Amino acid sequence: MFGHSRSQRLRGALAGTLGVGLVFGIAACGGGSDDSNDDSKTATQSIDCAQFSSYGDLKGKTVSVYTGIVTPEDKAYKDSYKPFEDCTGVKINYEGDKSFETQILVRAKAGNPPDLAIVPQPGLLKQLVATGKAVEAPAEVAANVDKFWGKDWKGYATVNGKFYGAPSGASVKSLVWYSPAEFKEKGYQVPTTLDQLKELTDKMVADGKKPWCAGISSGEATGWPITDWMEDFMLRLYGPETYDKWVNHEIPFNGPESTAALDAVGGYLKNDKYVNGGLGDVKSIATTTFQDAGLPITEGTCSLHHQASFYAANFDPSTKVAEDGDVFAFYMPGKDTSSKPVLGGGEFNVAFADRPEVKAFQTYLSTDTWANIKAKASQGWVSANKGIDPNNLSNPIDRLAATILKDPNTVFRFDGSDQMPAAVGSNAFWKQATSWVTGQDTKTTVDNIEKAWPAK
C-alpha cells in the first residue's frame, strides 16, 4: 500500500491559481473557426487529424478519464482535450475526485475502472497493474515515449517488463528560491556545486543574516519537506543507482548512506546560524507551514528556501516571480558540475481498456503536440516531454523547470517517499523527520524509520 502522493499537496498549494485555460477552435479538424485567439489558432493548426485515421470511425464514441485533479485545474485539461475531440468526434468524460487515490484501486479491484486514469505516483501505478485490470500501452504510445522522454521516465511506468503509460505533468523539486535583487546588491553568485552552496550560506552568515528559511507543517503530512531535502542529498552524495536501492529498501534506511544524507541536511536545517531567517530558531521549522516558509525572502529576512517549482503559487499575486523579479529559483547544484541529478514528481496516463478510441486518445496524450497545447492552457504546469517549447509556458519558473527537465545531462529521479510503502513514506518518514528537526538525533531517527519497513 502506498500513501498519498506529493501531487495532492501540490494541488492544495496551487488551489485558486490554476485553470487558466484556452478555448481551441476546430479549424484544423475540418470544422472551421472564427476564433480570434492567436494561441488557439496556433494550437489547432498544429493538430494533424490524419494521425487518428488508422483507428477507424470514432464519431460518437466516449472515453472516461478519472483523476485526482479537480477544479480549478481541471479546466486546462478539458480544454487541452478539445482538439482531439474535434478531430475524432470522441467525447471525453472527465471526472475529478479528491479521493482518487483510494477510489481508483477500489474501482479497479471491483472491475469498474475508468477507460483512463491520471496516476500520480509509480507505486500506485504498480498497484493498479497488480489488480490485473490495467492494460499495456499501445505501440504508438511506447514509440512516442521513447522519442520524447528519457529512459528514467519510461521505467517508472514499466512493470515486469511491460510498459503501461505515457508521463503527463511533472514538477521539479531540486530548486532553491532566492531574491535576485539581493544577489545583485550583495554580489552573490548562483552556486554550481554543493560546496559553493555551503560557501554562499557561510558568506550570508558573515553578512549578518540567517540565510535559510524552512517550514514543514502540513497537517497530517507534517514533515514531508524534509523528505525532499534528504532525497536531494541522497541523489547528490551517492548517485541515482544508490538512491534507487535506498528507495526500494535494497540498502537499509539506517545504513551509512542515508545516515550521512540526513546529517548533511542537518548541516543546514539543524544549524541555528543558518535557520530560520525571519521565522525563529530551528524548532520553529516544525510549526511553520510549508506554504509560509519561503515568504520571508520577499521581506528580506531570509535569502534561501528549498522547495519545488510549484511553490511559486504561494507568493502574493503582486510578487514578480522571474530572474529579474522579486523572487526566483535556481537549480540545487550537484556534488560537481558534471552531474545534474533532479528530484521531482509527475503523473502517468494509464488505461484500463484497449478500444480504438482509448488507444487514439492515449496516443494524443503522448505527443509533443498535446504537451504544448496543455502548456499554453495552464499556469503552474510543466512536462518532461522533450518536445515542449518553453516559450509556451506561461511564467518564468515553469520555463526554468522545463529547461531543467529537457537538459540532456539531467538524471531524473521520482520522489522517494512517494514510492515507499505507506508505513514508511507517508508515516514514519514524516513523523520521524519532524522529531529529528525538533531535537531527536540522527541515529534514532533512521533506526525508527528502518523499523517501520514492512517485512517482506
C-alpha positions as CSV (number, residue, x, y, z in Angstrom):
1,M,0.0,0.0,0.0
2,F,1.3,3.4,-0.9
3,G,0.4,6.7,0.7
4,H,-1.0,10.0,-0.6
5,S,1.3,11.4,-3.3
6,R,3.0,14.7,-3.1
7,S,0.9,15.8,-6.0
8,Q,-2.1,16.1,-3.7
9,R,-0.2,18.6,-1.6
10,L,0.9,20.3,-4.7
11,R,-2.7,20.7,-5.8
12,G,-3.5,22.2,-2.4
13,A,-0.7,24.7,-2.7
14,L,-1.9,25.7,-6.2
15,A,-5.6,25.9,-5.5
16,G,-7.1,29.1,-6.9
17,T,-4.0,29.9,-9.1
18,L,-4.5,27.4,-11.9
19,G,-7.1,26.6,-14.5
20,V,-6.5,29.5,-16.8
21,G,-7.4,27.7,-20.0
22,L,-7.6,28.5,-23.7
23,V,-10.5,27.7,-25.9
24,F,-9.5,25.8,-29.0
25,G,-11.2,26.1,-32.3
26,I,-11.6,23.3,-34.8
27,A,-10.1,24.9,-37.9
28,A,-7.6,22.1,-38.4
29,C,-10.2,19.5,-38.0
30,G,-12.3,20.5,-40.9
31,G,-15.0,22.3,-38.9
32,G,-13.9,25.9,-39.5
33,S,-13.4,28.5,-36.8
34,D,-13.9,32.2,-36.2
35,D,-11.7,32.1,-33.1
36,S,-9.6,35.2,-32.9
37,N,-7.3,34.0,-30.2
38,D,-3.9,33.5,-31.9
39,D,-2.8,30.8,-29.4
40,S,-5.9,28.9,-30.2
41,K,-5.3,29.1,-33.9
42,T,-1.7,28.0,-33.4
43,A,-2.8,25.1,-31.3
44,T,-5.5,23.8,-33.7
45,Q,-3.3,24.3,-36.8
46,S,-0.7,22.1,-35.3
47,I,-3.2,19.2,-35.0
48,D,-3.0,16.7,-37.8
49,C,-6.3,14.9,-37.7
50,A,-5.0,12.4,-40.2
51,Q,-2.9,10.8,-37.4
52,F,-6.1,9.3,-36.0
53,S,-7.5,7.8,-39.2
54,S,-5.9,4.4,-38.6
55,Y,-8.2,4.0,-35.6
56,G,-11.3,4.0,-37.8
57,D,-14.5,6.0,-37.4
58,L,-14.6,7.1,-33.8
59,K,-17.5,9.5,-34.0
60,G,-20.0,9.2,-31.1
61,K,-17.5,7.2,-29.0
62,T,-16.7,8.2,-25.4
63,V,-13.6,7.8,-23.3
64,S,-13.8,8.2,-19.5
65,V,-10.9,9.9,-17.7
66,Y,-10.6,9.6,-13.9
67,T,-8.2,11.7,-11.9
68,G,-7.5,13.5,-8.6
69,I,-7.1,16.8,-10.5
70,V,-10.1,18.9,-9.6
71,T,-11.4,22.4,-10.1
72,P,-9.9,24.8,-11.0
73,E,-7.1,22.8,-12.5
74,D,-9.4,20.6,-14.5
75,K,-10.4,23.3,-16.9
76,A,-7.0,23.4,-18.6
77,Y,-7.1,19.6,-19.0
78,K,-10.5,19.7,-20.6
79,D,-9.5,22.5,-22.9
80,S,-6.4,20.6,-24.0
81,Y,-8.6,17.6,-25.0
82,K,-10.8,19.7,-27.3
83,P,-8.6,19.4,-30.4
84,F,-8.7,15.6,-30.1
85,E,-12.5,15.6,-29.6
86,D,-12.9,17.9,-32.6
87,C,-10.7,15.8,-34.8
88,T,-12.2,12.4,-33.9
89,G,-15.8,13.1,-32.7
90,V,-14.9,11.3,-29.5
91,K,-16.4,12.7,-26.2
92,I,-14.0,12.8,-23.3
93,N,-15.9,12.4,-20.0
94,Y,-13.6,13.9,-17.3
95,E,-14.1,13.0,-13.6
96,G,-12.0,14.7,-10.9
97,D,-12.2,13.2,-7.4
98,K,-10.2,14.3,-4.4
99,S,-10.5,10.7,-3.2
100,F,-9.0,9.4,-6.4
101,E,-6.0,7.6,-5.0
102,T,-8.2,5.4,-2.8
103,Q,-11.2,5.1,-5.1
104,I,-9.2,4.1,-8.2
105,L,-8.0,1.0,-6.5
106,V,-11.5,0.2,-5.3
107,R,-12.9,0.6,-8.8
108,A,-10.1,-1.4,-10.4
109,K,-10.5,-4.3,-8.0
110,A,-14.3,-4.2,-8.4
111,G,-14.0,-4.5,-12.1
112,N,-15.3,-1.0,-12.7
113,P,-12.3,1.1,-13.7
114,P,-12.3,4.1,-16.0
115,D,-11.0,3.9,-19.5
116,L,-8.0,6.0,-18.5
117,A,-6.6,7.3,-15.2
118,I,-4.1,10.0,-14.5
119,V,-1.9,8.3,-11.9
120,P,0.3,10.5,-9.8
121,Q,2.9,8.0,-8.5
122,P,4.8,4.9,-9.7
123,G,3.8,3.0,-6.5
124,L,0.1,3.4,-7.2
125,L,0.7,2.5,-10.9
126,K,2.3,-0.8,-9.8
127,Q,-0.7,-1.5,-7.5
128,L,-3.1,-0.9,-10.4
129,V,-1.1,-3.2,-12.6
130,A,-1.3,-5.8,-9.8
131,T,-5.1,-5.7,-10.0
132,G,-4.9,-7.2,-13.5
133,K,-7.1,-4.5,-14.9
134,A,-4.6,-2.1,-16.4
135,V,-3.6,-2.7,-20.0
136,E,-0.3,-2.3,-21.7
137,A,0.1,1.0,-23.6
138,P,-0.2,0.8,-27.4
139,A,3.0,0.6,-29.5
140,E,2.3,4.1,-30.8
141,V,2.5,5.4,-27.2
142,A,5.6,3.5,-26.4
143,A,7.3,4.9,-29.5
144,N,6.3,8.5,-28.5
145,V,7.7,8.0,-25.0
146,D,11.0,6.6,-26.5
147,K,11.1,9.8,-28.6
148,F,10.0,12.4,-26.2
149,W,11.1,11.2,-22.7
150,G,14.2,9.8,-21.1
151,K,14.5,6.1,-20.1
152,D,14.1,7.0,-16.5
153,W,10.6,8.3,-17.1
154,K,9.6,5.2,-19.1
155,G,11.0,3.0,-16.4
156,Y,8.6,4.4,-13.8
157,A,5.6,3.2,-15.9
158,T,7.2,-0.2,-16.7
159,V,6.2,-3.2,-14.5
160,N,7.7,-6.6,-15.1
161,G,9.0,-5.6,-18.4
162,K,5.6,-4.2,-19.7
163,F,5.0,-0.5,-20.3
164,Y,1.7,0.9,-19.2
165,G,1.5,4.7,-19.6
166,A,3.0,7.9,-21.0
167,P,4.1,10.5,-18.5
168,S,1.9,13.6,-18.2
169,G,2.8,16.6,-16.0
170,A,6.0,16.9,-13.9
171,S,7.4,19.0,-11.1
172,V,11.0,19.8,-10.2
173,K,11.8,19.7,-6.5
174,S,15.6,20.3,-6.8
175,L,15.2,24.1,-6.5
176,V,16.4,26.8,-4.1
177,W,14.4,30.1,-4.0
178,Y,16.2,33.4,-3.7
179,S,15.9,37.1,-4.2
180,P,17.6,38.2,-7.5
181,A,17.8,41.8,-6.2
182,E,19.6,40.8,-3.1
183,F,22.1,38.7,-5.1
184,K,22.8,41.6,-7.4
185,E,23.1,44.1,-4.5
186,K,25.4,41.8,-2.4
187,G,27.4,40.4,-5.3
188,Y,26.2,36.8,-4.5
189,Q,26.7,34.2,-7.3
190,V,24.3,31.3,-8.0
191,P,26.2,28.2,-6.8
192,T,27.1,25.4,-9.3
193,T,28.3,22.8,-6.8
194,L,27.2,21.7,-3.3
195,D,30.5,23.2,-1.9
196,Q,29.6,26.5,-3.4
197,L,26.1,26.4,-1.9
198,K,27.8,25.9,1.6
199,E,30.2,28.8,0.8
200,L,27.3,31.0,-0.2
201,T,25.5,30.2,3.0
202,D,28.5,31.0,5.2
203,K,29.1,34.3,3.3
204,M,25.5,35.3,4.1
205,V,26.0,34.4,7.8
206,A,29.1,36.5,7.8
207,D,27.0,39.3,6.3
208,G,24.8,39.1,9.5
209,K,21.9,37.0,8.2
210,K,20.2,33.7,8.9
211,P,20.2,32.7,5.2
212,W,17.7,29.8,5.2
213,C,14.0,29.7,5.9
214,A,12.1,26.5,6.2
215,G,8.8,25.1,7.3
216,I,7.4,21.6,7.4
217,S,3.9,22.0,9.0
218,S,1.3,20.4,6.7
219,G,-1.5,18.9,8.8
220,E,-1.3,15.1,8.8
221,A,1.5,15.3,6.3
222,T,3.8,17.4,8.6
223,G,7.4,16.6,7.9
224,W,7.2,15.9,4.2
225,P,9.5,18.9,3.1
226,I,12.4,17.2,5.0
227,T,11.9,14.1,2.9
228,D,12.6,16.2,-0.2
229,W,15.7,17.6,1.4
230,M,17.0,14.1,2.3
231,E,16.2,12.7,-1.1
232,D,18.0,15.5,-2.8
233,F,21.1,14.8,-0.7
234,M,20.9,11.1,-1.3
235,L,20.9,11.8,-5.0
236,R,23.8,14.2,-4.8
237,L,26.1,12.4,-2.4
238,Y,25.6,8.8,-3.7
239,G,24.1,9.0,-7.2
240,P,21.0,7.6,-8.8
241,E,21.8,3.9,-8.5
242,T,22.3,4.1,-4.7
243,Y,19.2,6.3,-4.5
244,D,17.2,3.6,-6.3
245,K,18.5,0.9,-3.9
246,W,17.6,3.1,-0.9
247,V,14.0,3.8,-2.2
248,N,13.5,0.1,-2.9
249,H,15.0,-0.9,0.5
250,E,17.8,-2.9,-1.1
251,I,20.0,-1.0,1.3
252,P,18.7,-0.2,4.9
253,F,17.3,3.1,5.8
254,N,19.7,3.3,8.8
255,G,22.7,2.4,6.6
256,P,25.7,4.7,6.3
257,E,24.5,6.4,3.1
258,S,21.1,7.6,4.4
259,T,22.6,8.4,7.8
260,A,25.2,10.7,6.1
261,A,22.5,12.2,3.8
262,L,20.3,13.1,6.8
263,D,23.3,14.5,8.6
264,A,24.1,16.6,5.5
265,V,20.6,18.0,5.7
266,G,21.1,18.7,9.4
267,G,24.2,20.7,8.5
268,Y,21.6,23.2,7.2
269,L,18.3,22.7,8.9
270,K,19.6,22.0,12.4
271,N,22.1,24.8,12.4
272,D,20.9,27.8,14.4
273,K,23.3,30.1,12.4
274,Y,21.6,29.0,9.2
275,V,17.9,28.9,10.1
276,N,15.2,30.0,10.5
277,G,15.5,33.5,9.0
278,G,12.5,35.7,9.7
279,L,10.7,32.9,11.5
280,G,12.6,31.9,14.6
281,D,15.0,29.2,15.7
282,V,15.5,25.6,14.4
283,K,12.4,24.3,16.3
284,S,10.2,26.9,14.5
285,I,10.7,24.8,11.3
286,A,8.2,22.3,12.7
287,T,5.5,24.9,13.4
288,T,5.9,26.9,10.2
289,T,3.6,25.8,7.4
290,F,5.3,24.8,4.2
291,Q,3.2,27.4,2.4
292,D,4.5,30.3,4.5
293,A,8.1,29.1,4.8
294,G,9.6,30.9,1.8
295,L,7.7,34.1,2.1
296,P,10.4,35.8,4.3
297,I,12.6,36.0,1.1
298,T,10.3,38.8,-0.2
299,E,10.5,40.5,3.2
300,G,14.3,40.5,3.2
301,T,14.6,38.4,6.4
302,C,15.8,35.2,4.7
303,S,17.7,34.5,1.5
304,L,17.3,30.9,0.6
305,H,14.5,28.3,0.6
306,H,14.5,24.8,-0.7
307,Q,11.1,23.9,-2.3
308,A,9.6,22.6,-5.6
309,S,8.7,24.6,-8.7
310,F,5.0,24.7,-7.6
311,Y,5.9,26.9,-4.7
312,A,5.6,29.9,-6.9
313,A,1.8,29.8,-6.2
314,N,2.3,30.8,-2.6
315,F,3.7,34.3,-3.2
316,D,1.4,37.2,-3.3
317,P,0.0,37.9,-6.8
318,S,1.8,41.2,-6.8
319,T,5.2,39.4,-6.4
320,K,7.1,39.2,-9.6
321,V,8.5,35.6,-9.9
322,A,11.3,36.0,-12.5
323,E,15.0,36.0,-13.0
324,D,14.9,39.8,-12.7
325,G,12.0,39.9,-10.3
326,D,11.3,39.9,-6.6
327,V,11.9,36.2,-6.2
328,F,13.1,33.3,-8.4
329,A,14.8,29.9,-8.0
330,F,18.0,28.2,-9.1
331,Y,18.8,24.6,-9.6
332,M,20.1,23.0,-6.4
333,P,23.5,22.0,-7.6
334,G,25.1,18.6,-7.7
335,K,28.3,17.5,-6.0
336,D,30.2,18.7,-9.0
337,T,29.3,20.4,-12.3
338,S,29.5,17.2,-14.3
339,S,26.4,15.7,-12.6
340,K,22.8,17.0,-12.7
341,P,20.6,14.9,-10.5
342,V,17.0,16.2,-10.4
343,L,14.4,15.2,-7.9
344,G,10.8,15.6,-8.9
345,G,7.3,14.2,-9.3
346,G,4.9,13.5,-12.1
347,E,1.8,11.7,-13.4
348,F,1.1,8.9,-15.9
349,N,-1.8,8.2,-18.2
350,V,-2.8,4.6,-17.5
351,A,-5.5,2.8,-19.5
352,F,-7.9,0.0,-18.5
353,A,-9.4,-0.5,-21.9
354,D,-7.9,-1.1,-25.4
355,R,-10.8,0.1,-27.6
356,P,-9.6,2.1,-30.6
357,E,-10.9,5.4,-29.2
358,V,-8.9,4.8,-26.0
359,K,-5.8,4.0,-27.9
360,A,-6.2,7.0,-30.1
361,F,-6.6,9.3,-27.0
362,Q,-3.6,7.7,-25.2
363,T,-1.5,8.4,-28.3
364,Y,-2.6,12.0,-28.5
365,L,-1.6,12.5,-24.8
366,S,1.9,11.1,-25.5
367,T,2.7,13.6,-28.3
368,D,4.6,16.8,-28.1
369,T,1.5,18.4,-29.7
370,W,-0.6,17.7,-26.6
371,A,2.2,18.8,-24.3
372,N,2.5,22.2,-26.0
373,I,-1.3,22.7,-26.1
374,K,-1.5,21.9,-22.4
375,A,1.4,24.2,-21.6
376,K,-0.5,27.1,-23.3
377,A,-3.7,26.2,-21.4
378,S,-2.1,26.2,-17.9
379,Q,-0.3,28.1,-15.3
380,G,2.0,26.1,-13.0
381,W,2.1,23.1,-15.3
382,V,5.2,21.6,-16.9
383,S,6.2,18.4,-18.6
384,A,9.4,16.4,-19.1
385,N,8.3,15.9,-22.7
386,K,11.4,16.9,-24.7
387,G,9.2,18.4,-27.5
388,I,7.7,21.0,-25.3
389,D,8.6,24.6,-26.2
390,P,9.5,26.5,-23.0
391,N,8.1,29.7,-24.7
392,N,4.6,28.1,-24.5
393,L,4.9,28.1,-20.7
394,S,3.2,31.0,-19.0
395,N,5.7,32.0,-16.4
396,P,9.5,32.0,-15.9
397,I,9.5,29.4,-13.1
398,D,7.7,26.9,-15.4
399,R,10.2,27.7,-18.1
400,L,13.1,27.1,-15.7
401,A,11.6,23.8,-14.6
402,A,11.0,22.7,-18.3
403,T,14.6,23.7,-19.2
404,I,16.0,21.6,-16.4
405,L,13.8,18.6,-17.3
406,K,14.8,18.9,-21.0
407,D,18.6,19.2,-20.3
408,P,20.2,16.1,-21.7
409,N,22.6,16.0,-18.7
410,T,19.6,15.8,-16.2
411,V,19.2,12.5,-14.4
412,F,15.7,12.4,-13.1
413,R,14.5,10.5,-10.0
414,F,11.0,10.4,-8.7
415,D,10.2,11.5,-5.2
416,G,11.4,8.7,-2.9
417,S,8.9,8.8,-0.1
418,D,6.0,8.6,-2.7
419,Q,7.5,5.3,-3.8
420,M,8.0,3.8,-0.4
421,P,5.3,1.7,1.5
422,A,2.8,3.9,3.3
423,A,4.0,2.8,6.7
424,V,7.3,4.5,5.8
425,G,6.9,7.1,3.1
426,S,3.7,8.8,4.4
427,N,4.0,7.8,8.1
428,A,7.3,7.0,9.8
429,F,9.5,9.2,7.5
430,W,7.3,12.3,8.0
431,K,6.9,11.8,11.8
432,Q,10.5,10.9,12.5
433,A,11.7,13.8,10.4
434,T,9.6,16.1,12.5
435,S,11.0,14.6,15.7
436,W,14.5,14.9,14.2
437,V,14.3,18.6,13.4
438,T,12.9,19.3,16.9
439,G,15.9,17.6,18.6
440,Q,15.9,13.8,18.0
441,D,19.4,12.5,17.0
442,T,20.0,11.1,13.5
443,K,20.7,7.5,14.6
444,T,17.4,7.2,16.5
445,T,15.6,8.8,13.5
446,V,16.9,6.5,10.8
447,D,16.6,3.4,13.2
448,N,13.0,4.2,13.8
449,I,12.2,4.6,10.1
450,E,14.0,1.4,9.3
451,K,11.9,-0.5,11.9
452,A,8.8,0.8,10.1
453,W,9.6,-1.1,6.9
454,P,7.1,-3.9,6.3
455,A,8.5,-7.4,6.5
456,K,8.8,-9.0,3.0
